[in-house]
Amino acid sequence: DSTIVLRVDRVPPPDPPRVPVTVESHLTEDFDIKDPESSPALLDAPTQSPSTSGRVDDATTQLPEDVYLAHKPWAESWRSWAAQERQRLPARELYRQLHRIMQTLESQPETWEFAAGTGLISVVRPMDAGAPKTVKRHLFTQQLEISLDPDNGQISIALADTLEPLRIELDMLTPNHWPTRPDHFQNDFQREFQRDVIHPLNISDLDELLLRAAIRLGTD
């Protein structure tokens, strides 16, 4: 589907390896088994590794030998889980952000709009009092739709099927950059967009369109 911009799968967090009963009461208090940034350290860790026989010298530790021997393989397994979990965290955070956006759009459809912007323009606008203010807006915007698959939880973002595939935002421009005939400017770019742009987020096509807009608006 050419209208799909992004699909994000739900990534459920896998359970970490369970702490052995013999180890549980000997872990540091700040250890959080579900936090991949945590550290599975023992309260009184030995100062040296076990001998080749697997025994720990009683002079180097205050812990029972079976605690250390059970802790080592579990800690290695937990660290492996934590490394994989750290890799999954960005995808899970993106999913949460998109889910919040979807809920906001559903609860306040008249207040919020979901759109993709291209061609970021910075305009320095004079203020009645104080220093000038820099306003940043995207010149071209495209309305988006967001949906949730109830079966697998996948979130999809697609280009909205509207009569106005591309909107041109000019209200942030200062008077000296405003086009002489805004309606003609809008119509011209609508036609050029439909003629030259394969996809609204195709950077190479939009670069050409943005260059034409900058020339006509007298900006850099």
C-alpha positions as MATLAB code, in Angstrom:
seq = 'DSTIVLRVDRVPPPDPPRVPVTVESHLTEDFDIKDPESSPALLDAPTQSPSTSGRVDDATTQLPEDVYLAHKPWAESWRSWAAQERQRLPARELYRQLHRIMQTLESQPETWEFAAGTGLISVVRPMDAGAPKTVKRHLFTQQLEISLDPDNGQISIALADTLEPLRIELDMLTPNHWPTRPDHFQNDFQREFQRDVIHPLNISDLDELLLRAAIRLGTD';
ca = [
       0.000    0.000    0.000;
       1.696    3.205   -1.216;
      -0.204    5.319    1.312;
       1.434    3.577    4.291;
       4.145    5.719    5.858;
       5.032    3.613    8.884;
       4.045    0.398   10.640;
       5.067   -0.229   14.232;
       4.596   -3.626   15.850;
       3.718   -4.035   19.487;
       6.770   -5.382   21.301;
       5.639   -7.051   24.537;
       8.356   -7.114   27.215;
       9.630  -10.662   27.852;
       9.979  -11.745   31.461;
      13.529  -11.620   32.831;
      15.138  -14.795   34.195;
      13.805  -15.597   37.658;
      16.173  -15.052   40.568;
      17.226  -18.302   42.216;
      15.793  -18.717   45.709;
      19.272  -18.994   47.198;
      20.288  -15.645   45.616;
      17.158  -13.505   46.057;
      17.828  -12.210   49.569;
      21.500  -11.449   48.801;
      21.019   -8.955   45.933;
      21.546   -5.235   46.525;
      18.413   -3.282   47.462;
      18.579   -0.982   44.419;
      18.451   -3.885   41.940;
      15.268   -3.889   39.827;
      14.914   -7.134   37.916;
      12.756   -5.482   35.207;
      15.120   -2.536   34.672;
      17.762   -3.404   32.032;
      19.937   -0.557   33.317;
      20.088   -2.106   36.778;
      22.972   -4.223   38.067;
      22.471   -7.708   39.557;
      25.185   -7.297   42.184;
      25.430   -9.242   45.414;
      25.485   -7.510   48.779;
      28.852   -9.011   49.643;
      30.474  -10.073   46.399;
      33.647  -12.182   46.537;
      36.945  -10.486   45.807;
      38.098  -13.265   43.501;
      36.564  -15.904   41.265;
      36.062  -19.509   42.343;
      38.953  -21.887   41.888;
      39.023  -24.362   39.048;
      37.281  -26.788   41.361;
      34.311  -24.409   41.546;
      34.889  -23.584   45.219;
      35.207  -20.108   46.664;
      37.880  -19.425   49.264;
      36.021  -18.691   52.516;
      38.559  -15.990   53.304;
      37.479  -13.871   50.329;
      33.711  -13.761   50.868;
      31.067  -13.521   53.545;
      28.459  -15.289   51.397;
      27.659  -18.986   51.430;
      29.329  -20.765   48.551;
      26.038  -21.943   47.022;
      24.846  -18.307   46.729;
      27.803  -17.304   44.595;
      27.688  -20.434   42.469;
      23.943  -19.943   41.777;
      24.345  -16.203   41.188;
      26.962  -16.397   38.438;
      25.000  -18.309   35.739;
      21.774  -16.454   36.607;
      23.503  -13.050   36.398;
      24.943  -13.937   32.986;
      21.480  -14.951   31.783;
      19.934  -11.762   33.191;
      22.577   -9.538   31.550;
      21.855  -11.226   28.213;
      18.141  -10.477   28.718;
      18.982   -6.854   29.673;
      21.121   -6.330   26.552;
      18.272   -7.514   24.312;
      15.764   -5.429   26.263;
      17.851   -2.254   25.791;
      17.721   -2.853   22.032;
      13.921   -3.178   22.176;
      13.314   -0.075   24.319;
      13.367    2.515   21.447;
      10.750    0.529   19.491;
       8.606    0.150   22.593;
       8.869    3.880   23.401;
       7.914    4.813   19.809;
       4.899    2.515   20.091;
       3.837    4.184   23.367;
       4.171    7.665   21.850;
       2.096    6.728   18.806;
      -0.520    5.088   21.020;
      -0.799    8.290   23.077;
      -1.139   10.329   19.871;
      -3.903    8.039   18.664;
      -5.778    8.354   21.966;
      -5.459   12.150   21.879;
      -6.769   12.320   18.322;
      -9.722   10.096   19.200;
     -10.663   12.082   22.311;
     -10.077   15.572   20.854;
     -10.561   15.319   17.063;
     -11.569   18.980   16.751;
      -8.465   20.217   18.575;
      -5.630   18.111   17.218;
      -4.500   17.027   13.762;
      -1.918   14.437   12.759;
       0.307   15.552    9.900;
       3.720   15.095    8.333;
       5.716   18.237    7.630;
       8.532   18.835    5.166;
      10.574   21.915    4.339;
      11.302   23.400    7.755;
      11.518   27.196    7.531;
      12.904   29.495   10.227;
      11.518   33.022   10.138;
      12.660   35.838   12.418;
       9.589   37.883   13.289;
       9.753   41.313   14.971;
       7.896   41.619   18.273;
       6.033   44.624   19.701;
       8.224   44.402   22.777;
      11.507   42.624   23.310;
      13.842   40.813   20.969;
      12.654   39.333   17.646;
      11.295   35.790   17.828;
      12.349   32.899   15.606;
       9.353   30.935   14.332;
       9.878   27.473   12.850;
       7.223   25.877   10.677;
       7.057   23.349    7.881;
       6.168   24.828    4.496;
       4.459   21.665    3.203;
       2.175   19.488    5.329;
       0.337   16.278    4.556;
      -2.498   14.999    6.739;
      -2.000   11.523    8.193;
      -4.249    8.817    9.567;
      -3.317    6.489   12.408;
      -4.962    3.148   13.155;
      -4.580    0.159   15.448;
      -4.977   -3.468   14.384;
      -7.090   -5.028   17.170;
      -5.768   -8.520   16.444;
      -2.012   -8.017   16.677;
      -1.721   -4.496   18.111;
       0.184   -3.133   15.113;
      -0.055    0.650   14.657;
      -0.165    1.946   11.081;
       0.318    5.489    9.838;
      -0.922    6.309    6.355;
      -1.395    9.333    4.144;
      -4.949   10.594    4.525;
      -7.178   10.357    1.476;
      -8.166   14.016    1.183;
      -9.061   16.413   -1.610;
      -6.018   18.487   -0.676;
      -3.018   16.119   -0.801;
      -0.541   18.889   -0.022;
      -1.086   21.966    2.091;
       1.197   24.967    1.899;
       1.613   26.856    5.166;
       2.400   30.544    4.596;
       1.029   32.243    7.710;
       4.445   32.285    9.436;
       6.065   34.370    6.672;
       6.849   38.047    7.167;
       5.157   40.519    4.761;
       8.278   40.947    2.621;
       8.298   37.198    1.898;
       4.577   36.808    1.293;
       3.757   35.912   -2.343;
       2.029   38.623   -4.384;
      -0.831   36.275   -5.271;
      -1.114   33.674   -2.490;
      -3.992   31.883   -4.218;
      -1.988   31.493   -7.435;
       1.042   30.391   -5.437;
      -1.003   27.700   -3.701;
      -2.647   26.487   -6.906;
       0.655   26.391   -8.805;
       2.288   24.267   -6.171;
      -0.683   21.949   -5.899;
      -0.385   21.255   -9.626;
       3.400   20.865   -9.475;
       3.087   18.535   -6.515;
       0.601   16.261   -8.287;
       2.726   16.333  -11.447;
       6.241   15.877  -10.037;
       6.044   14.255   -6.608;
       5.781   10.469   -6.550;
       5.219   10.359   -2.789;
       4.714   13.226   -0.296;
       7.686   12.021    1.745;
       9.999   11.381   -1.209;
      12.910   13.644   -0.278;
      14.422   13.997   -3.757;
      11.115   15.117   -5.311;
      10.353   17.480   -2.425;
      13.827   19.037   -2.561;
      13.066   20.270   -6.066;
       9.699   21.617   -4.977;
      11.204   23.345   -1.940;
      13.882   24.971   -4.071;
      11.219   26.406   -6.385;
       9.290   27.686   -3.356;
      12.380   29.359   -1.885;
      13.109   31.098   -5.191;
       9.551   32.381   -5.562;
       9.361   33.522   -1.933;
      12.748   35.202   -2.053;
      14.132   33.151    0.874;
      17.224   31.039    1.373;
];
